Amino acid sequence: MDSFSESVLRLAAGIPKGKISTYRQIAVALGRPNAARAVGNALNKNPHLIEVPCHRVVKSNGAVGNYALGAERKIALLKKEGIEIKKGRISELETYLYDF
């Protein structure tokens, strides 16, 4: 795994239960604001789905985005953590955002 992917996974691992981040926020935190898609690719290859909660990373528009185990599973995990989701989008996105 390359250092960028490792950095992405390290940041994602720090997102606490009940909070979310966006692909873009992680890209910005890594000093690569235009690398949101690369963040998503790194998370898609996450070999540690339990230790690195990549389900807590969503799109900037509040859409839940993709997940290695399927979007329905991602939504279920987020709801279990208290995140409100309506029609595939995070309700009141700003409420749940984690600041790195």
N, C-alpha and C positions, 0 to 999 in steps of 0.2 A: 504494500500500500504506500502511495506517495505521501510526502509530508503535508501537502494541501489537504488530502483526504483525512489524514490523521488529525490535523488541526480542526477540521470540520467536526469530526466525531468527538473530539475533546470538548469543544464548545457545546455541542448538542448534549453531551453527557451531563453538563452542568445545569441544564434547564430543569428547575424543580417541578415536582408534581403540582398540577393545577395551573401551570403557566405554559405559555407557548412562545415561540420565536418565529420569525419568517426566514425564508431562504435568503432574502436580501439582507436582513439584519445580520445574519451570520457572515455573509460575504463582506459587508461593511466592517464588521468587527475584525475580520482577517485582513483588512486593508485592500480588498479587491471588490469594490462596490458593484462592478459589472459582472460578477461571477456567480450570480444567484443560481443559474442553471447548473454550473459546476458543483455548487453546494448540493443541489438535488441529486446529481449523479453520484456524488460521494456518499450521500445518505442511502441511496438505493442499493449500494454495495456494502452496507453496514453488516459486518459479520457478527455483531453482538447486539441483536435486537432488544434483549432484556436490559443489559448494562447501559446501552446507549439508546435512550428513548427518542428515536427519530420521529416517532408519531407526534411529538410535540412541536414539530416544525411544519408551518403551513405557508400558503401563498400570501403575499402582501395584501391582496384584496379580500382576505378572509376565507377563501375557498380552502378546503382541507388539503387538496393536492393528492398526489399518489402515495402509496405505501407498499412496501414489499409484500405484505400479507393481504393487500386489498384495501380499498378506500372504506368499505363497510367496517372492517376490523379497526382501522384508524379512528373512525368516528366513534365506535364503541369504546375504545380505549380512552379517548378524550372525554367522552361523556362520563365515564367511570371516574375520571379525575375532577369532575365538576365543571367542565367546559361546556357552555351552552352552544348548541349547533342547531341551526334551522336551514333546511334545504341545502345541506352540504357546505354551509358557511358558518364561521364562528360568529356568534352574536356578540356585539360590542367588543370587537377585536382588541381595542386599546385596553380594556379592563384586564385582559389576561397576558399581555405582552411582558416578557422578561427582558430586562435591560442588562446587557453585558457590561 
